[in-house]
Amino acid sequence: MRDEARRFARALVCTSTDERPCEQCRECQRSSEGDGTVELDGSGKSGPLFRHIGDHPDLYWVDKGPGGTRVRIGQIRAAQRALRLGANEGGYRVLVIADAEWLNQNAQNSLLKLLEEPPDRTTLILASSSSAPLAATIRSRCQKVRFADETGMSLRGDDLPEDRAMVLRRFDTIDRAGLPQLLDWAEEYRGNRATAAEAVEVLLEVGSSWLGERVRSEVDAGNKDLRTKLDAHKTLAQCRKDLVQRNANPQMVAERALLAVRRSLV
């Protein structure tokens, strides 16, 4: 998703009339990134609040940075100030907010003001694996674009990363798990919050896809009573919101999600 969002931003400033980004024009050469991109720090203490995409002065990038748990209001305000200065090249400007699902509430409020009164010839890209954690007022002012899965992986594909494959195998046997086993599973999401929150995000992503698979299977089998599974799916969506917007304890979020999935199978 990050790569697709970056490519989308670069295409907006590409001057080619054919495939974009063309990788040949001056704008593409300036926006090309190597392996040494600058790491951001949401507090601004150990790194910048935002950076450019490559060396292009009109392409801006914001994320929560390694080890960060939020995209913070200071980052949005800093990017907003930069955008208000005007385009350096006199053309389009683009701000990519990667990890948009990790915008905290204050950052979302600040972003809303930018969305309501965006500078001229400026595009904002909110790259998120789920729109659920974003406030309805944010979503209503955005146009949804579904990026292709940059890994090309499917829930049952051979290329599924091992961390997701392990979670999937456990969901496949959750109907045989009792309360103690579920609590033990949730307890694995203790420790450093940034690490635990990212792991719970994987749990929620796989769990949502797994529930969707079960729903489709039951629809194909003619089962019309899907209320418990749909309710569980809503619970997982709410868990994602709580994890991001309310700084919820990852272990407690995992407990709630696992219990909701298990109840839906009774």
C-alpha positions, 0 to 999 in steps of 0.5 A: 500500500505504501509503494502504491501511494508513493507511486500515485503521488509521483504520477501526479507530478510526472510530465509524461503524456503516456505511462506515469510515472515514466521514470524518465522525466525530470520530475520522476528523477527528482521523486525517485527514492533509494534505500536511504530514506529519512526516518521520521519521528512524530515528536521531532526529537530524533528525526524530522516531522515529515520529509520529501519523496526523493528530492522533489520539493513538492512531494511530502511524506508523513508516517508514524516512523519506526517504533511510533504509535501515532501520526501526531498533530505536530506532523500534520501542522508542520506539513500544513505550514509547508503546503501553505508556502506555495509550490516550489515548482509552480505545479501540483503538490502532494502530501501522502499520509502513510499509516493514516489509520494511526492518526490520533484524534487531535491529528485528525481534527487538524487534518480536517481543517486542511481537507476543508480548505486545501491549498490550490493545486494540492492533493492529499493522499491518506494511505490506510489499510482500513478506513474504519479508524478514520472519523466520518467527517474525514471519510466524507471529504475523501474520495476512496481509491483502492490500491492494488495489494502490493504483495499480491497475496491472498488469505490462503496464498503461498506468499502470505507472510509468516506472521499472518500465516501463523495467525491464520492457522490459529483462527482455523482452529479457534472453534476448538479453543476454550476461554483459557486458550483465548486469554493465553493468546491475547496475553501474547500481545503484552510488552512494548505498546508500539510492537504489540499494537502492530501485532494486534493490527495483524490479528485484526486484519487476518481475523476480518478476512477470515470472518469474511471467508466464513461468511462467503462460505455460508452464503454459498451453502445457503445459510442466511442467518449470518448475524453473529458473524457480521456482528463479530466483524463489526466488533473487529472494526471497532477494535481497530478504532479503539486501538488507534483513537483511544490508545486502548491496551493491545492485550485487551483489544486482542481479548475482545476481538478473539472472544467476539470471533469465538462467540460467532461460531457457537 
